[in-house]
Amino acid sequence: MASDLLAQLDFSGRNVLVTGGGKGIGAAIALRFVELGAQVTIADREASAESAASDLGASFHLCDVADAAQLEAAVVAATRGAQLDVLVNNAGIFPTTGPMLSASDEFVHQMLEVNVRAQFSASREAAARMTNGGAIVNMASIAALGGGANISAYSASKAAVIAMTRAHALELGPLGIRVNAIAPGIIDTPGVQDQLEPLKASGVDIDKRIAANAVGIAGQPDHIARIAVFLASDLAAFVNGHVIVADGGTGL
Ligand SMILES: NC(=O)c1ccc[n+]([C@@H]2O[C@H](COP(=O)([O-])OP(=O)(O)OC[C@H]3O[C@@H](n4cnc5c(N)ncnc54)[C@H](O)[C@@H]3O)[C@@H](O)[C@H]2O)c1
């Protein structure tokens, strides 16, 4: 491959922060950045993520992204006494809302707090420390585009992520910071397996459900990781304020 293209994927010496990088999509993203030479910090609320981070060759910072003090400490740690270059706003929750007619305000608040407000705060704290410019990649979802019965609070939170991505891109672009989003379809992660447990118990073919897209393959965390490194890299130097849908083709 042309060496100038490969050079644009070289993250040597760059500081990368991946929230929710303890497992699933975040862990795959952290691994790809490590492979490309980055100094990666994983911020995750689960203490068990520390050994996963170590296995990947990343640093670990115990952090609930919804906690302002913990979040700021994680961002500062990720700068390694210098600057931050890349933030991947991946941490998110996706409990099923159930019928919207019976969803409580508390439930909706919690969903927006973690999936939207915390992403917003993380971007603010990170951008303030991207003194050499940088890139932010926000994790949205195809639920933002297609809605989805019984996941309305989640859909609303991810639609907000897309709008926030577009707005932040306009504000931060002049500072040399690009902001983009990824909207994955169903990806086979521990979180999704947990969600599908009730369906599994009722005899639904989960593998078939996960691969229900035009190309007929099960979405894997690394499908999303490859897009994250592209968006953060100089290969995407002219891409700002956009969302890449990665769902194998579902017609959305
Ligand atoms: N898996 C999918 O099908 C899918 C599809 C579309 C979008 N997404 C989005 O991708 C992201 C990752 O999803 P996943 O399937 O890998 O999830 P997962 O549940 O398998 O892993 C999520 C990780 O984030 C961490 N985390 C959760 N809340 C946190 C918090 N408040 N602070 C710090 N860490 C926190 C968890 O501890 C865990 O390590 C989420 O934002 C999710 O909404 C996933």
The ligand as an SDF file (V2000), in Angstrom:
LIG
                    3D

 44 48  0  0  0  0  0  0  0  0999 V2000
  -23.7640   -3.3290   20.4850 N   0  0  0  0  0  0  0  0  0  0  0  0
  -24.6320   -2.7530   19.6830 C   0  0  0  0  0  0  0  0  0  0  0  0
  -25.4330   -3.4120   18.9870 O   0  0  0  0  0  0  0  0  0  0  0  0
  -24.6740   -1.2560   19.5710 C   0  0  0  0  0  0  0  0  0  0  0  0
  -25.3930   -0.7010   18.5030 C   0  0  0  0  0  0  0  0  0  0  0  0
  -25.4380    0.6770   18.3850 C   0  0  0  0  0  0  0  0  0  0  0  0
  -24.7540    1.4750   19.2840 C   0  0  0  0  0  0  0  0  0  0  0  0
  -24.0720    0.9070   20.3060 N   0  0  0  0  0  0  0  0  0  0  0  0
  -23.3850    1.7860   21.2400 C   0  0  0  0  0  0  0  0  0  0  0  0
  -22.0290    1.4190   21.3380 O   0  0  0  0  0  0  0  0  0  0  0  0
  -21.5450    1.6910   22.6510 C   0  0  0  0  0  0  0  0  0  0  0  0
  -20.9100    0.4340   23.2360 C   0  0  0  0  0  0  0  0  0  0  0  0
  -21.8610   -0.6120   23.2200 O   0  0  0  0  0  0  0  0  0  0  0  0
  -21.4750   -2.1380   23.5800 P   0  0  0  0  0  0  0  0  0  0  0  0
  -22.4930   -2.9720   22.9300 O   0  0  0  0  0  0  0  0  0  0  0  0
  -20.0390   -2.3720   23.3200 O   0  0  0  0  0  0  0  0  0  0  0  0
  -21.7580   -2.1170   25.1580 O   0  0  0  0  0  0  0  0  0  0  0  0
  -21.3250   -3.1290   26.3300 P   0  0  0  0  0  0  0  0  0  0  0  0
  -22.4180   -3.0390   27.3360 O   0  0  0  0  0  0  0  0  0  0  0  0
  -20.9530   -4.4710   25.7870 O   0  0  0  0  0  0  0  0  0  0  0  0
  -20.0090   -2.4230   26.9030 O   0  0  0  0  0  0  0  0  0  0  0  0
  -20.1270   -1.1130   27.3940 C   0  0  0  0  0  0  0  0  0  0  0  0
  -18.9190   -0.7220   28.2180 C   0  0  0  0  0  0  0  0  0  0  0  0
  -19.1600    0.6300   28.6750 O   0  0  0  0  0  0  0  0  0  0  0  0
  -18.9980    0.7050   30.0830 C   0  0  0  0  0  0  0  0  0  0  0  0
  -19.8830    1.7440   30.6200 N   0  0  0  0  0  0  0  0  0  0  0  0
  -21.2450    1.7740   30.6060 C   0  0  0  0  0  0  0  0  0  0  0  0
  -21.6920    2.8760   31.2290 N   0  0  0  0  0  0  0  0  0  0  0  0
  -20.5960    3.5500   31.6620 C   0  0  0  0  0  0  0  0  0  0  0  0
  -20.4060    4.7390   32.3900 C   0  0  0  0  0  0  0  0  0  0  0  0
  -21.4450    5.4560   32.8480 N   0  0  0  0  0  0  0  0  0  0  0  0
  -19.1400    5.1660   32.6350 N   0  0  0  0  0  0  0  0  0  0  0  0
  -18.0800    4.4480   32.2060 C   0  0  0  0  0  0  0  0  0  0  0  0
  -18.2010    3.2800   31.5300 N   0  0  0  0  0  0  0  0  0  0  0  0
  -19.4410    2.8370   31.2560 C   0  0  0  0  0  0  0  0  0  0  0  0
  -19.3540   -0.6940   30.6020 C   0  0  0  0  0  0  0  0  0  0  0  0
  -18.7860   -0.9310   31.8830 O   0  0  0  0  0  0  0  0  0  0  0  0
  -18.7720   -1.5760   29.4950 C   0  0  0  0  0  0  0  0  0  0  0  0
  -17.4010   -1.8630   29.7190 O   0  0  0  0  0  0  0  0  0  0  0  0
  -22.7380    2.2430   23.4320 C   0  0  0  0  0  0  0  0  0  0  0  0
  -22.7090    3.6510   23.4060 O   0  0  0  0  0  0  0  0  0  0  0  0
  -23.9300    1.7150   22.6580 C   0  0  0  0  0  0  0  0  0  0  0  0
  -25.0880    2.5040   22.8250 O   0  0  0  0  0  0  0  0  0  0  0  0
  -24.0160   -0.4490   20.4810 C   0  0  0  0  0  0  0  0  0  0  0  0
  1  2  1  0
  2  3  2  0
  2  4  1  0
  4  5  1  0
  4 44  2  0
  5  6  2  0
  6  7  1  0
  7  8  2  0
  8  9  1  0
  8 44  1  0
  9 10  1  0
  9 42  1  0
 10 11  1  0
 11 12  1  0
 11 40  1  0
 12 13  1  0
 13 14  1  0
 14 15  2  0
 14 16  1  0
 14 17  1  0
 17 18  1  0
 18 19  2  0
 18 20  1  0
 18 21  1  0
 21 22  1  0
 22 23  1  0
 23 24  1  0
 23 38  1  0
 24 25  1  0
 25 26  1  0
 25 36  1  0
 26 27  1  0
 26 35  1  0
 27 28  2  0
 28 29  1  0
 29 30  1  0
 29 35  2  0
 30 31  1  0
 30 32  2  0
 32 33  1  0
 33 34  2  0
 34 35  1  0
 36 37  1  0
 36 38  1  0
 38 39  1  0
 40 41  1  0
 40 42  1  0
 42 43  1  0
M  CHG  2   8   1  16  -1
M  END
$$$$
